Amino acid sequence: MVRLKVCVNPAHPTQHHDRGTETDLHSVHRHGWPITHAALDPERCRFRVDGLAGLIACTQLGRCAVVLGNPICAPDDQGRLAAAFADHARQQGWSAVVAVASARLRDKVLGTGAYE
């Protein structure tokens, strides 16, 4: 199961976002780097997949989801979580853009066609 909190009404984004969970906080502290702390901002969307401990933080701008940094999870799960997000974005008719991605993510995921 894929879950994404989405900002439906840009005029009132906090109405559609959670503040994150203890699991999100744990993921940020364990697997994060400086940009990942933005995932705890209540204005951000959080994408999670059941069975994977971690999340992707993003901002939705119209039909574009801007991902902030690498998936926040164990390094071995980053590719699966990023691919799941790309699939979800495609199903929604969104473009997905990754800002501040690491070279590892670029080499592992971005060159596979999951993101353009």
Residue pairs with C-beta under 8 A, 6 or more apart in sequence:
1 49
1 50
2 47
2 48
2 49
2 50
2 84
2 88
3 47
3 48
3 49
3 50
4 45
4 46
4 47
4 48
4 88
5 16
5 17
5 18
5 45
5 46
6 16
6 45
6 60
7 13
7 16
7 17
7 43
7 45
7 59
7 60
8 16
9 15
9 16
13 43
14 42
14 43
17 42
17 43
17 44
17 45
17 46
18 42
18 46
19 40
19 42
20 39
20 40
20 42
20 46
23 53
24 39
24 40
24 46
24 55
24 72
25 40
27 53
27 54
27 55
27 72
27 73
28 36
28 37
28 39
28 40
28 72
31 54
31 72
31 73
31 74
31 75
32 39
32 72
33 69
33 70
35 68
35 69
35 100
36 57
36 68
36 69
36 70
36 72
38 44
38 57
38 68
38 69
39 46
39 55
39 57
39 68
39 72
41 57
43 59
44 57
44 58
44 59
44 68
45 57
45 58
45 59
45 60
45 65
46 55
46 56
46 57
46 58
47 55
47 56
47 57
47 58
47 81
47 84
47 85
47 88
48 54
48 55
48 56
49 80
49 81
49 84
52 73
52 77
52 80
52 81
52 84
53 73
53 74
53 77
54 71
54 72
54 73
54 74
54 77
54 81
55 71
55 72
55 73
55 81
56 67
56 71
56 72
56 81
56 82
56 85
57 67
57 68
57 69
57 72
58 65
58 66
58 67
58 68
58 85
59 65
59 66
59 68
60 66
60 94
63 93
63 94
63 95
64 94
64 95
64 96
64 97
65 85
65 89
65 94
65 95
65 96
65 97
66 97
66 99
67 85
67 96
67 97
67 98
67 99
67 101
68 99
68 100
69 98
69 99
69 100
69 101
69 102
70 78
70 82
70 101
70 102
70 104
70 105
71 77
71 78
71 81
71 82
71 85
71 105
73 81
75 104
78 104
78 105
78 108
78 109
79 108
79 109
82 98
82 105
82 109
82 114
82 115
83 109
83 112
83 114
85 96
86 96
86 109
86 114
86 115
87 114
89 95
89 96
90 96
95 116
96 115
97 115
98 105
98 110
98 115
101 110
109 115
